[in-house]
Amino acid sequence: MPWIPSPTPFTLTDDGIGAARDADHATAFLNHINSLSSDLQYTIEHPKDGYLPYLDVLIHPDLSTSIYRKPTHTNLYLKYNSSTPASTRRSVIQSLTRRAYTLCSPQHVEQELDTVYSICLANGFPPHETTTLMDSVRDKLHRKPTIGDFDREWRDSQRITHRISLPYHPDLANPLKRILNRYNIAVSFSSSSTSIRNTLTRTKSSTPSSSTCNVIYRIPCLDCPASYIGQTKRPVLTRITEHERHHRLDNSTDSYGNIKSAPALHALKSSHTIGWNNTEILTTAPSSSHLDLLEHAAITILKPELNRTLKGPAINPQWNSLLPRITSSFRPRPSNISKFGSPTAS
């Protein structure tokens, strides 16, 4: 999968918060920033009865904060009797407790801790273990770290020589971990994809490369360094077949002179051989909405000689500085197309 920029101030901003004189002033500001670019549009949420939810936080009229849960929240978390490592089960209690201390104002902490305790009991956690872990989180947050803490962490890190990840098994995990720790091997466990079904069977076959959709492809000329880069939402074989048909039927342009297939036109004009079977898949897109950006990056940076323009589809100029990084993440692979037989010159 290609590198696609994660949300940054230059691409996507999500969930901001601010203060305004009144609702009309906030709406006027919203209209102003939405007028700056049609590609980036914001919405606004005003406080209700003085309360404003923001991500996991509920802001109160006195500007104090507590934990916000949606009305549809079910308080369902990992069950204590789940077949998972003990550290994973402990992390449920620890993360909920740490969130209470870090996000809640002092006057709301105790109420949130009571909620966390009730949630843990409802998910099957023993009361004593729940209380012990909640207290340990509190002590760790309120205690200042000492030089001894840093020294102990450093010695532990120096002792470890290797790290491995193993599938989790409730009867074998702890004995294996103890044995490997004797040899300074740190062990982590994974509980995903370890079921008997996932281990022994594959219910879904992999898609052949020639049937891959949402791709950026490159068609080479076998007689010169020229190449053509394009995109398609359909299987890549379908699109390459269209290019080849335009060449075979001498139909590379329409009646108005518009080019239907640049590689076909190149072959017909130069009598060069196009490597239809040598088509590469430069990268695949997670969805068709990313294709324009990926094609623009490929054409702008790789500069294929047969494309009519060296800029590709029009995109917002804010992306330009990121194009080299996008193309550097491409992992070209053969399309495995073998439909057209041995190449012959035009």
C-alpha positions as CSV (number, residue, x, y, z in Angstrom):
1,M,0.0,0.0,0.0
2,P,1.4,3.4,-0.9
3,W,2.3,6.0,1.7
4,I,-0.7,8.5,1.9
5,P,-0.2,11.5,4.1
6,S,-1.9,11.3,7.5
7,P,-3.9,14.3,8.7
8,T,-1.7,17.4,9.0
9,P,-2.5,21.1,9.0
10,F,-1.8,21.1,5.3
11,T,-4.1,18.2,4.4
12,L,-6.9,17.6,6.9
13,T,-7.8,19.1,10.2
14,D,-10.3,17.3,12.4
15,D,-11.9,18.1,15.7
16,G,-10.7,21.6,16.7
17,I,-11.9,23.7,19.6
18,G,-12.0,27.4,20.2
19,A,-13.8,30.3,21.9
20,A,-15.9,33.0,20.3
21,R,-17.8,36.1,21.5
22,D,-21.2,34.5,20.6
23,A,-22.8,31.9,18.3
24,D,-23.1,34.4,15.5
25,H,-19.4,35.3,15.6
26,A,-18.5,31.6,15.6
27,T,-20.7,31.0,12.6
28,A,-19.2,34.0,10.7
29,F,-15.7,32.6,11.3
30,L,-16.9,29.1,10.1
31,N,-18.2,30.7,6.9
32,H,-14.9,32.5,6.3
33,I,-12.7,29.5,6.6
34,N,-15.0,27.4,4.5
35,S,-14.8,30.1,1.8
36,L,-11.0,29.6,1.5
37,S,-11.0,26.3,-0.2
38,S,-13.8,24.1,-1.6
39,D,-11.6,21.0,-0.9
40,L,-11.7,21.6,2.9
41,Q,-15.0,22.2,4.6
42,Y,-15.7,22.4,8.3
43,T,-18.7,22.0,10.5
44,I,-19.4,23.4,13.9
45,E,-21.0,22.2,17.1
46,H,-22.2,24.7,19.7
47,P,-22.5,24.0,23.5
48,K,-25.9,22.6,24.7
49,D,-26.9,23.9,28.1
50,G,-23.3,25.0,28.6
51,Y,-21.9,21.5,28.0
52,L,-19.6,20.7,25.0
53,P,-18.4,17.2,24.1
54,Y,-14.9,17.1,22.5
55,L,-13.5,13.7,21.7
56,D,-13.4,11.8,25.0
57,V,-13.8,15.0,27.0
58,L,-17.0,16.7,28.3
59,I,-16.4,20.4,28.9
60,H,-18.7,21.7,31.7
61,P,-20.0,25.3,32.0
62,D,-17.3,26.1,34.6
63,L,-14.7,24.8,32.0
64,S,-14.0,21.8,34.2
65,T,-13.7,18.5,32.3
66,S,-14.9,14.9,32.7
67,I,-15.1,11.8,30.5
68,Y,-17.6,11.9,27.7
69,R,-19.4,8.8,26.6
70,K,-21.9,8.7,23.7
71,P,-25.5,7.7,24.5
72,T,-24.9,4.5,22.5
73,H,-21.8,3.5,24.6
74,T,-22.3,0.0,26.0
75,N,-19.3,-0.2,28.4
76,L,-18.3,-3.5,26.9
77,Y,-14.6,-4.1,27.0
78,L,-12.4,-7.2,26.9
79,K,-13.8,-9.9,29.2
80,Y,-11.6,-11.1,32.0
81,N,-12.1,-14.7,31.0
82,S,-11.0,-14.0,27.4
83,S,-8.1,-16.1,26.1
84,T,-5.6,-13.3,26.0
85,P,-2.3,-12.4,27.7
86,A,-2.7,-11.2,31.3
87,S,-0.9,-8.0,30.3
88,T,-3.7,-7.3,27.8
89,R,-6.4,-7.8,30.4
90,R,-4.6,-5.6,32.9
91,S,-4.3,-2.8,30.3
92,V,-8.1,-2.4,30.2
93,I,-8.1,-1.4,33.9
94,Q,-4.9,0.7,33.6
95,S,-5.9,2.6,30.5
96,L,-9.4,3.5,31.8
97,T,-7.9,4.6,35.2
98,R,-5.1,6.6,33.6
99,R,-7.7,8.4,31.3
100,A,-9.7,9.4,34.4
101,Y,-6.7,11.0,36.1
102,T,-5.4,12.7,33.0
103,L,-8.6,14.0,31.5
104,C,-10.8,14.8,34.4
105,S,-10.7,17.9,36.5
106,P,-10.1,17.2,40.3
107,Q,-13.8,17.5,41.2
108,H,-14.8,14.8,38.7
109,V,-12.1,12.3,39.2
110,E,-13.7,10.2,42.0
111,Q,-17.0,9.9,40.1
112,E,-15.1,8.7,37.0
113,L,-13.1,6.2,39.1
114,D,-16.3,4.8,40.5
115,T,-17.6,4.4,36.9
116,V,-14.4,2.6,35.9
117,Y,-14.6,0.2,38.9
118,S,-18.2,-0.6,38.0
119,I,-17.3,-1.2,34.3
120,C,-14.5,-3.5,35.2
121,L,-16.7,-5.6,37.5
122,A,-19.4,-5.8,34.8
123,N,-16.8,-7.2,32.4
124,G,-15.8,-10.0,34.9
125,F,-12.7,-8.5,36.5
126,P,-12.1,-9.6,40.1
127,P,-12.7,-6.7,42.6
128,H,-9.4,-7.1,44.4
129,E,-7.3,-7.1,41.2
130,T,-9.3,-4.2,39.9
131,T,-8.6,-2.1,43.0
132,T,-5.0,-3.1,43.1
133,L,-4.3,-2.1,39.5
134,M,-6.3,1.2,39.9
135,D,-4.2,2.1,43.0
136,S,-1.0,1.3,41.2
137,V,-1.8,3.6,38.4
138,R,-2.7,6.4,40.8
139,D,0.6,5.9,42.7
140,K,2.6,5.9,39.5
141,L,1.0,9.1,38.3
142,H,1.4,10.9,41.6
143,R,4.9,9.7,42.4
144,K,7.9,11.6,40.9
145,P,10.3,9.3,39.1
146,T,13.7,8.8,40.7
147,I,17.1,8.1,39.4
148,G,16.7,4.5,40.5
149,D,13.7,4.1,38.2
150,F,15.7,5.3,35.2
151,D,18.7,3.2,36.2
152,R,16.5,0.1,36.5
153,E,14.8,0.7,33.1
154,W,18.2,1.2,31.5
155,R,19.6,-2.1,33.0
156,D,16.6,-4.0,31.9
157,S,16.9,-2.6,28.3
158,Q,20.6,-3.6,28.3
159,R,19.9,-7.1,29.5
160,I,17.6,-7.9,26.6
161,T,19.4,-9.2,23.5
162,H,16.5,-10.4,21.4
163,R,12.8,-9.8,21.1
164,I,10.2,-12.2,19.6
165,S,6.5,-12.3,19.2
166,L,4.6,-15.6,19.6
167,P,1.0,-16.7,19.2
168,Y,-0.7,-16.7,22.6
169,H,-1.7,-20.0,24.2
170,P,-3.2,-19.9,27.7
171,D,-1.3,-23.0,28.9
172,L,2.1,-22.4,27.2
173,A,2.5,-18.7,27.2
174,N,3.9,-18.1,30.7
175,P,6.2,-21.2,30.8
176,L,7.7,-20.2,27.5
177,K,8.2,-16.6,28.6
178,R,10.0,-17.7,31.8
179,I,12.3,-20.0,29.9
180,L,13.2,-17.4,27.2
181,N,13.7,-14.7,29.8
182,R,16.5,-16.7,31.3
183,Y,18.3,-16.2,28.0
184,N,17.6,-12.5,27.9
185,I,14.9,-12.9,25.2
186,A,11.9,-10.6,25.6
187,V,8.6,-12.2,24.6
188,S,5.4,-10.6,23.5
189,F,2.2,-12.4,22.6
190,S,-0.3,-12.0,19.8
191,S,-3.8,-13.2,20.1
192,S,-4.8,-12.5,16.5
193,S,-5.0,-15.0,13.7
194,T,-4.2,-17.9,16.0
195,S,-7.5,-19.8,15.8
196,I,-7.6,-23.3,14.3
197,R,-9.6,-22.1,11.4
198,N,-7.2,-19.3,10.5
199,T,-4.2,-21.6,11.0
200,L,-5.3,-24.6,9.0
201,T,-7.6,-23.1,6.3
202,R,-7.8,-20.2,3.8
203,T,-11.4,-19.6,3.0
204,K,-10.6,-16.8,0.5
205,S,-8.1,-17.1,-2.4
206,S,-5.8,-14.2,-3.3
207,T,-6.7,-12.0,-6.2
208,P,-4.5,-12.5,-9.3
209,S,-2.3,-9.4,-10.0
210,S,-4.0,-9.0,-13.4
211,S,-7.4,-8.7,-11.7
212,T,-6.3,-6.1,-9.2
213,C,-8.5,-2.9,-9.2
214,N,-7.7,0.7,-8.1
215,V,-4.1,0.6,-9.4
216,I,-1.5,3.0,-10.9
217,Y,0.1,1.1,-13.8
218,R,3.1,1.6,-16.1
219,I,3.3,0.3,-19.7
220,P,6.8,0.2,-21.2
221,C,8.0,0.5,-24.7
222,L,10.4,-2.4,-25.5
223,D,12.4,-0.5,-28.2
224,C,13.1,2.8,-26.3
225,P,13.0,4.1,-22.7
226,A,9.6,5.6,-23.1
227,S,6.7,4.5,-20.8
228,Y,3.1,5.4,-20.0
229,I,1.6,5.8,-16.6
230,G,-2.2,5.6,-16.0
231,Q,-4.8,4.8,-13.4
232,T,-7.8,2.5,-13.5
233,K,-10.6,1.6,-11.1
234,R,-11.3,-1.6,-13.0
235,P,-9.1,-4.8,-13.2
236,V,-5.8,-3.7,-14.7
237,L,-6.1,-6.4,-17.4
238,T,-9.3,-4.8,-18.6
239,R,-7.6,-1.4,-19.1
240,I,-4.5,-2.9,-20.8
241,T,-6.7,-4.8,-23.2
242,E,-8.4,-1.6,-24.2
243,H,-5.0,0.0,-24.9
244,E,-3.9,-3.0,-26.9
245,R,-7.1,-3.0,-28.9
246,H,-6.7,0.6,-29.9
247,H,-3.2,-0.3,-31.2
248,R,-4.3,-3.5,-33.0
249,L,-7.3,-1.7,-34.7
250,D,-5.2,1.4,-35.5
251,N,-7.7,3.4,-33.5
252,S,-5.5,5.4,-31.1
253,T,-7.4,8.7,-31.8
254,D,-11.0,9.7,-32.3
255,S,-12.5,11.7,-35.2
256,Y,-11.6,14.9,-33.5
257,G,-7.9,14.0,-33.0
258,N,-8.2,13.3,-29.3
259,I,-5.9,10.6,-28.1
260,K,-7.6,7.4,-26.9
261,S,-4.4,5.6,-26.0
262,A,-1.0,7.3,-25.8
263,P,1.0,4.0,-25.9
264,A,-0.9,2.8,-28.9
265,L,-0.3,6.1,-30.7
266,H,3.4,5.8,-29.9
267,A,3.6,2.3,-31.4
268,L,1.7,3.2,-34.5
269,K,3.9,6.3,-35.2
270,S,7.3,4.9,-34.4
271,S,6.7,1.2,-35.2
272,H,8.0,0.4,-31.8
273,T,6.8,-2.6,-29.8
274,I,4.8,-2.0,-26.6
275,G,5.2,-4.5,-23.8
276,W,1.6,-5.0,-22.9
277,N,2.6,-8.2,-21.0
278,N,5.3,-6.2,-19.2
279,T,2.9,-3.8,-17.6
280,E,3.8,-3.0,-14.0
281,I,1.5,-2.2,-11.1
282,L,3.3,0.7,-9.5
283,T,0.9,0.8,-6.5
284,T,-2.6,0.0,-5.4
285,A,-4.9,2.5,-3.8
286,P,-7.0,1.8,-0.7
287,S,-10.0,3.3,-2.6
288,S,-10.7,4.9,-5.9
289,S,-10.8,8.3,-4.3
290,H,-7.0,8.2,-3.9
291,L,-6.2,7.4,-7.5
292,D,-6.0,11.0,-8.8
293,L,-3.4,11.9,-6.1
294,L,-1.3,8.8,-6.7
295,E,-1.4,9.2,-10.5
296,H,-0.5,12.9,-10.2
297,A,2.5,12.0,-8.0
298,A,3.6,9.2,-10.3
299,I,3.5,11.4,-13.4
300,T,5.0,14.5,-11.8
301,I,7.9,12.7,-10.2
302,L,8.6,9.8,-12.6
303,K,7.9,11.9,-15.8
304,P,6.8,9.1,-18.2
305,E,7.6,10.2,-21.8
306,L,4.4,8.9,-23.4
307,N,1.9,10.9,-21.2
308,R,0.4,13.9,-22.8
309,T,1.2,16.0,-19.7
310,L,3.7,15.7,-16.9
311,K,1.3,16.8,-14.2
312,G,-1.4,14.2,-14.2
313,P,-4.9,15.0,-12.7
314,A,-5.3,18.4,-11.2
315,I,-4.9,18.4,-7.4
316,N,-4.6,21.0,-4.6
317,P,-1.1,22.6,-4.8
318,Q,-0.7,21.9,-1.0
319,W,0.1,18.3,-1.9
320,N,3.2,19.2,-4.1
321,S,5.8,19.0,-1.3
322,L,4.7,15.5,-0.4
323,L,4.8,14.0,-3.9
324,P,8.3,12.6,-3.7
325,R,7.5,10.8,-0.5
326,I,4.4,9.3,-2.0
327,T,6.3,7.9,-5.0
328,S,9.1,6.6,-2.9
329,S,6.6,4.4,-1.1
330,F,5.6,2.7,-4.4
331,R,6.5,-1.0,-4.6
332,P,6.2,-1.9,-8.4
333,R,5.3,-5.5,-9.2
334,P,4.5,-7.4,-12.4
335,S,0.9,-7.4,-13.5
336,N,1.3,-11.1,-14.7
337,I,-0.6,-10.3,-17.9
338,S,0.1,-13.0,-20.5
339,K,-2.9,-12.5,-22.7
340,F,-1.2,-11.0,-25.7
341,G,1.4,-13.6,-26.6
342,S,4.9,-12.8,-27.7
343,P,5.4,-9.1,-28.6
344,T,5.9,-8.2,-32.2
345,A,6.9,-4.9,-33.9
346,S,4.1,-2.8,-35.5
